[in-house]
Amino acid sequence: MQGGLRSALVNVLWIDSEPSVRHFGRKLLSGFSGLEFFESGSKDEALDVLSRNQIDLVLVEIALSRDTRNRDGQILIKHIHDNTSAIPVVVSSVSEVVEITTAMRNGAYDYILKESFSNEILESLVERIQSGMALRKHRQQKIASTDPSEDG
């Protein structure tokens, strides 16, 4: 269904400290119509992108540096969940149960291991985001059309 997705534009931010992973993400997402791609290599860059753009879907790695103790991705998930309307999804090589549990508690919508990430998974995520956006827009229009303050 590539290229045939619903018409709602989805802004996707891919956060990973590895440029090759972000390049892969850009290449993978280029096959989908209706997507705007943003990328970031660090927590600070990601916060900047989030502050300047209306992002709908965030794909975030847990460890955002070569330091294996780094968990800036967990901080970002919590920030995204608490301060934006974006949906955070972890795409990580970190597979420890405690990290997965923490990410879900911090507000991650899903947790996908990098080695299992595919076009089909991305397509499903984007379709769910677009469906949710269309539903929210429909609800807002319905609420606006039944607004009692418009009655004289």
C-alpha positions in Angstrom: 0.0 0.0 0.0 3.0 2.3 -0.3 2.1 5.6 -1.9 -1.6 4.8 -1.3 -1.8 6.0 2.3 -4.5 8.3 3.4 -3.9 12.0 2.5 -3.2 13.4 6.0 0.4 14.7 6.1 2.4 12.9 8.9 5.5 14.6 10.2 8.0 11.9 11.4 11.0 12.6 13.5 13.7 9.8 13.6 16.1 10.2 16.5 19.2 8.1 16.5 22.9 8.9 17.2 24.0 6.8 14.2 23.9 8.7 10.9 23.7 5.4 9.0 20.5 4.5 10.8 18.9 8.0 10.1 19.9 7.6 6.5 18.2 4.2 6.4 15.1 5.8 8.0 15.1 8.6 5.4 15.4 6.0 2.6 12.7 3.8 4.0 10.3 6.7 4.6 10.9 8.2 1.1 8.7 5.4 -0.3 5.7 6.8 1.4 3.6 9.7 0.2 2.2 12.1 2.7 5.3 12.0 5.0 7.6 14.8 6.0 10.9 13.5 7.4 12.9 15.1 10.2 16.0 13.7 11.9 18.1 14.2 14.9 21.2 12.7 16.4 20.9 13.8 20.0 18.4 14.7 22.7 19.1 18.4 22.4 18.7 18.4 18.6 15.4 16.4 19.0 14.1 18.9 21.6 14.9 21.7 19.1 13.1 20.0 16.2 10.1 19.3 18.5 9.9 22.9 19.6 9.9 24.2 16.1 7.7 21.7 14.3 4.4 19.9 14.7 5.6 16.3 14.8 3.1 13.4 14.7 5.3 10.3 15.0 8.7 10.1 16.8 10.9 7.0 16.2 13.5 7.1 19.0 16.5 5.0 20.0 17.0 4.5 23.7 20.8 5.0 23.8 21.7 8.2 22.0 25.5 7.9 22.2 28.2 5.3 22.1 28.2 5.3 25.9 26.1 2.2 26.7 24.8 3.8 29.8 23.2 6.6 27.9 19.4 6.6 28.1 18.6 10.0 26.6 15.9 8.2 24.6 14.0 7.4 27.8 14.1 11.1 28.8 12.8 12.1 25.3 10.0 9.6 25.4 8.7 11.0 28.7 9.1 14.6 27.4 7.3 13.8 24.2 4.5 12.0 26.0 4.0 14.8 28.6 4.5 17.9 26.4 3.5 17.1 22.8 0.8 15.4 20.8 3.4 13.3 19.0 3.4 9.6 19.4 6.7 8.2 20.6 7.7 4.7 19.2 11.0 3.1 20.3 13.1 1.6 17.5 16.1 0.3 19.4 18.8 -2.3 19.6 18.4 -2.3 23.4 16.4 -5.4 24.2 16.5 -5.6 28.0 13.1 -6.1 29.5 13.7 -3.3 32.1 14.3 -0.8 29.2 11.2 -1.9 27.3 9.1 -1.7 30.5 10.5 1.8 31.3 9.8 3.0 27.8 6.2 1.9 28.0 5.7 3.5 31.4 7.3 6.7 30.0 4.6 6.8 27.3 6.0 4.8 24.3 3.2 3.7 22.0 5.3 0.7 20.8 8.8 -0.8 21.2 10.3 -2.3 18.0 13.7 -3.9 17.9 15.9 -2.5 15.1 16.6 -5.9 13.6 12.8 -6.6 13.1 11.9 -3.1 11.8 10.5 -3.3 8.3 8.5 -1.5 5.7 5.4 -3.3 6.8 5.8 -2.2 10.4 6.4 1.4 9.4 3.4 1.3 7.0 1.2 0.0 9.8 2.4 2.7 12.2 1.8 5.5 9.7 -1.6 4.2 8.8 -2.6 4.2 12.5 -1.3 7.7 13.0 -3.2 8.9 9.9 -6.4 7.2 11.0 -6.1 8.8 14.4 -5.4 12.2 12.9 -8.5 11.9 10.6 -10.6 10.8 13.5 -9.5 13.8 15.7 -10.2 16.2 12.8 -13.7 14.6 12.2 -14.5 14.9 16.0 -13.3 18.6 16.0 -15.5 19.4 13.0 -18.5 17.6 14.6 -18.0 19.5 17.8 -17.7 22.8 15.9 -20.8 22.2 13.9 -22.8 21.5 17.1 -21.4 24.3 19.2 -24.3 25.7 21.2 -22.6 29.1 21.4 -23.5 29.6 17.8 -27.2 29.4 18.5 -28.6 32.9 18.9 
